[in-house]
Structure formats: C-alpha cells, structure tokens
C-alpha cells in the first residue's frame, strides 16, 4: 500500500518555500541597491 498524498504535500511545501526564499532574496538585493544609492547620494550632497 502506497500513500502519495504525503509526497504531494511535501512537494508543494518545498515549492512554496523555494518561492518565498527567492522573493526574500530579491528583496534583499533590492534593499542593498537602494542603500548604496542613498549612500552615494548623501556622499555627493555632503561634498558639494
């Protein structure tokens, strides 16, 4: 007797976690870029 519902749930959970991780990674990259832009802007503004 083989139960496949557990495997399907596990696969969908892994896909969901993978999607969440990729979204968090993209948000981290965007946040880092925005921080760099702000640092450059403040540096230019303070040197003028």
C-alpha positions as CSV (number, residue, x, y, z in Angstrom):
1,X,0.0,0.0,0.0
2,X,1.5,3.3,-1.1
3,X,0.3,6.7,0.2
4,X,1.1,9.5,-2.3
5,X,-0.7,12.4,-0.6
6,X,2.2,13.0,1.8
7,X,4.6,13.3,-1.1
8,X,2.4,15.8,-2.9
9,X,2.1,17.9,0.2
10,X,5.8,17.8,0.7
11,X,6.5,18.8,-2.9
12,X,4.0,21.7,-2.7
13,X,5.6,22.8,0.6
14,X,9.1,22.7,-0.9
15,X,7.9,24.7,-3.9
16,X,6.2,27.3,-1.6
17,X,9.4,27.6,0.5
18,X,11.5,27.9,-2.6
19,X,9.3,30.7,-3.9
20,X,9.4,32.5,-0.6
21,X,13.2,32.2,-0.4
22,X,13.6,33.7,-3.9
23,X,11.2,36.6,-3.0
24,X,13.2,37.3,0.1
25,X,16.5,37.1,-1.8
26,X,15.2,39.6,-4.4
27,X,14.0,41.9,-1.6
28,X,17.4,41.7,0.0
29,X,19.2,42.6,-3.3
30,X,16.8,45.5,-3.9
31,X,17.3,46.8,-0.4
32,X,21.1,46.6,-0.8
33,X,20.9,48.5,-4.1
34,X,18.7,51.2,-2.5
35,X,21.1,51.5,0.4
36,X,24.0,52.0,-1.9
37,X,22.1,54.7,-3.9
38,X,21.3,56.5,-0.7
39,X,24.9,56.4,0.5
40,X,26.2,57.7,-2.9
41,X,23.5,60.5,-2.9
42,X,24.4,61.5,0.7
43,X,28.1,61.5,-0.1
44,X,27.6,63.7,-3.2
45,X,25.3,66.0,-1.3
46,X,27.7,66.5,1.6
47,X,30.7,67.1,-0.6
48,X,29.1,69.9,-2.6
